[in-house]
Amino acid sequence: MIIIRIGLLIYNMELEKNQNQVIKVDKKIETISCPYINDSSWDSHPKIYLNFGKNSSVKCPYCGKTYQK
């Protein structure tokens, strides 16, 4: 039980840290993976793919990072 609480605390701290982080990407990119390979926290959550569609930005539901064209 204590391990789970500590894990959630670390996860919540990481989520708060990333809430305001905006990562600029090339305007030609339609889909991006999070976390991306050059990210220092590349193993912080399962790798997911975010599709921009007609939007100019997408937000990761796991870590809160925003990717903007």
NUTIKOL-727208 format. One line per 5 residues: for each residue x, y, z of N, C-alpha, C. Coordinates in nm, 4 decimals, always signed. Layout:
N
X/Y/Z/X/Y/Z/X/Y/Z | ...
END
This chain:
69
+0.0818/-0.1195/+0.0000/+0.0000/+0.0000/+0.0000/+0.0860/+0.1256/+0.0000 | +0.1904/+0.1302/+0.0774/+0.2780/+0.2478/+0.0830/+0.3468/+0.2688/-0.0514 | +0.3898/+0.1616/-0.1153/+0.4563/+0.1725/-0.2449/+0.3628/+0.2350/-0.3471 | +0.2387/+0.1947/-0.3474/+0.1415/+0.2512/-0.4413/+0.1239/+0.4007/-0.4142 | +0.1137/+0.4391/-0.2913/+0.0967/+0.5810/-0.2583/+0.2185/+0.6621/-0.3005
+0.3363/+0.6108/-0.2759/+0.4571/+0.6811/-0.3174/+0.4604/+0.6917/-0.4694 | +0.4252/+0.5830/-0.5382/+0.4225/+0.5853/-0.6845/+0.3254/+0.6889/-0.7364 | +0.2075/+0.6992/-0.6776/+0.1095/+0.7987/-0.7196/+0.1585/+0.9393/-0.6907 | +0.2274/+0.9582/-0.5803/+0.2817/+1.0890/-0.5458/+0.3843/+1.1319/-0.6501 | +0.4739/+1.0425/-0.6875/+0.5739/+1.0728/-0.7902/+0.5044/+1.1005/-0.9225
+0.4049/+1.0210/-0.9576/+0.3318/+1.0420/-1.0824/+0.2629/+1.1781/-1.0820 | +0.1989/+1.2147/-0.9720/+0.1306/+1.3439/-0.9631/+0.2283/+1.4595/-0.9729 | +0.3467/+1.4460/-0.9153/+0.4474/+1.5510/-0.9254/+0.4928/+1.5656/-1.0700 | +0.5114/+1.4548/-1.1393/+0.5517/+1.4581/-1.2797/+0.4417/+1.5203/-1.3643 | +0.3177/+1.4888/-1.3369/+0.2052/+1.5447/-1.4108/+0.1985/+1.6966/-1.3921
+0.2163/+1.7431/-1.2692/+0.2149/+1.8869/-1.2431/+0.3286/+1.9573/-1.3155 | +0.4450/+1.8949/-1.3191/+0.5609/+1.9546/-1.3842/+0.5366/+1.9711/-1.5339 | +0.4651/+1.8782/-1.5959/+0.4442/+1.8793/-1.7405/+0.3216/+1.9577/-1.7850 | +0.2349/+1.9987/-1.6931/+0.1098/+2.0646/-1.7298/+0.1302/+2.1867/-1.8174 | +0.2349/+2.2631/-1.7928/+0.2586/+2.3860/-1.8687/+0.3655/+2.3694/-1.9754
+0.4148/+2.2498/-1.9945/+0.5205/+2.2273/-2.0923/+0.4618/+2.2188/-2.2330 | +0.5094/+2.3056/-2.3216/+0.4654/+2.3056/-2.4610/+0.5858/+2.2716/-2.5478 | +0.5683/+2.1712/-2.6321/+0.6756/+2.1270/-2.7208/+0.6361/+2.1611/-2.8633 | +0.7181/+2.2422/-2.9282/+0.6923/+2.2821/-3.0669/+0.7385/+2.1704/-3.1599 | +0.6551/+2.1376/-3.2592/+0.6894/+2.0354/-3.3576/+0.6692/+2.0920/-3.4979
+0.7282/+2.0253/-3.5953/+0.7174/+2.0667/-3.7350/+0.5712/+2.0686/-3.7781 | +0.5320/+2.1689/-3.8552/+0.3926/+2.1823/-3.9000/+0.3476/+2.0689/-3.9901 | +0.4414/+1.9954/-4.0479/+0.4070/+1.8850/-4.1385/+0.3706/+1.7578/-4.0627 | +0.4035/+1.7509/-3.9355/+0.3771/+1.6301/-3.8560/+0.2281/+1.6173/-3.8288 | +0.1726/+1.4997/-3.8567/+0.0308/+1.4721/-3.8320/+0.0100/+1.3888/-3.7054
+0.1084/+1.3031/-3.6733/+0.0989/+1.2148/-3.5570/+0.2314/+1.2191/-3.4831 | +0.2244/+1.2257/-3.3506/+0.3466/+1.2266/-3.2696/+0.3300/+1.1269/-3.1562 | +0.4417/+1.0682/-3.1136/+0.4357/+0.9750/-3.0009/+0.4764/+1.0474/-2.8731 | +0.4176/+1.0069/-2.7644/+0.4517/+1.0611/-2.6337/+0.4714/+0.9438/-2.5383 | +0.5772/+0.9419/-2.4645/+0.6901/+1.0326/-2.4711/+0.7735/+1.0062/-2.5956
+0.8340/+1.1104/-2.6482/+0.9159/+1.0944/-2.7673/+1.0564/+1.0511/-2.7287 | +1.1291/+0.9990/-2.8236/+1.2566/+0.9311/-2.7968/+1.3606/+1.0213/-2.7310 | +1.3629/+1.1497/-2.7594/+1.4630/+1.2399/-2.7012/+1.4229/+1.2943/-2.5651 | +1.3084/+1.2546/-2.5162/+1.2582/+1.3025/-2.3883/+1.3339/+1.2368/-2.2733 | +1.3692/+1.3163/-2.1730/+1.4410/+1.2607/-2.0578/+1.3533/+1.1647/-1.9780
+1.2227/+1.1776/-1.9914/+1.1306/+1.0875/-1.9212/+1.0662/+0.9897/-2.0198 | +1.1466/+0.9364/-2.1101/+1.0946/+0.8505/-2.2171/+1.0252/+0.7257/-2.1645 | +1.0499/+0.6877/-2.0411/+0.9856/+0.5676/-1.9868/+0.8880/+0.6009/-1.8742 | +0.8359/+0.7229/-1.8731/+0.7492/+0.7653/-1.7635/+0.6051/+0.7152/-1.7749 | +0.5627/+0.6791/-1.8966/+0.4287/+0.6236/-1.9164/+0.4270/+0.5443/-2.0459
+0.3228/+0.4655/-2.0689/+0.3166/+0.3877/-2.1935/+0.3231/+0.4798/-2.3151 | +0.3904/+0.4346/-2.4181/+0.4002/+0.5138/-2.5409/+0.2643/+0.5158/-2.6099 | +0.2190/+0.6366/-2.6431/+0.0933/+0.6523/-2.7156/+0.1175/+0.7426/-2.8357 | +0.0272/+0.7361/-2.9304/+0.0356/+0.8200/-3.0496/-0.0787/+0.9201/-3.0473 | -0.0436/+1.0463/-3.0679/-0.1407/+1.1544/-3.0672/-0.1537/+1.2093/-3.2084
-0.2750/+1.2174/-3.2574/-0.3014/+1.2640/-3.3934/-0.3515/+1.4086/-3.3866 | -0.2877/+1.4976/-3.4635/-0.3273/+1.6386/-3.4647/-0.4612/+1.6603/-3.5339 | -0.4879/+1.5838/-3.6390/-0.6097/+1.6060/-3.7152/-0.6123/+1.7488/-3.7677 | -0.7175/+1.8230/-3.7409/-0.7271/+1.9629/-3.7832/-0.6820/+2.0591/-3.6734 | -0.6399/+2.0041/-3.5595/-0.5972/+2.0874/-3.4463/-0.4515/+2.1304/-3.4622
-0.4178/+2.2421/-3.4019/-0.2791/+2.2889/-3.4048/-0.2007/+2.2402/-3.2830 | -0.2715/+2.1786/-3.1861/-0.2031/+2.1244/-3.0691/-0.2778/+2.0017/-3.0168 | -0.2030/+1.9156/-2.9485/-0.2595/+1.7977/-2.8824/-0.1956/+1.7865/-2.7444 | -0.2700/+1.7299/-2.6502/-0.2215/+1.7157/-2.5132/-0.2214/+1.5689/-2.4738 | -0.1122/+1.5253/-2.4151/-0.1011/+1.3858/-2.3706/-0.1865/+1.3652/-2.2464
-0.2742/+1.2647/-2.2478/-0.3586/+1.2396/-2.1308/-0.2817/+1.1808/-2.0124 | -0.1645/+1.1240/-2.0372/-0.0846/+1.0650/-1.9290/-0.0024/+1.1694/-1.8544 | +0.0778/+1.2478/-1.9275/+0.1723/+1.3373/-1.8607/+0.1354/+1.4845/-1.8717 | +0.0403/+1.5197/-1.9567/-0.0035/+1.6578/-1.9663/+0.0769/+1.7461/-2.0593 | +0.1798/+1.6917/-2.1245/+0.2569/+1.7714/-2.2200/+0.1699/+1.8108/-2.3373
+0.1913/+1.9325/-2.3858/+0.1203/+1.9803/-2.5032/+0.2176/+1.9878/-2.6199 | +0.1787/+1.9302/-2.7313/+0.2581/+1.9363/-2.8540/+0.1870/+2.0323/-2.9473 | +0.2621/+2.1323/-2.9956/+0.2023/+2.2374/-3.0769/+0.2761/+2.2515/-3.2090 | +0.1977/+2.2668/-3.3165/+0.2561/+2.2888/-3.4484/+0.2977/+2.4334/-3.4636
END
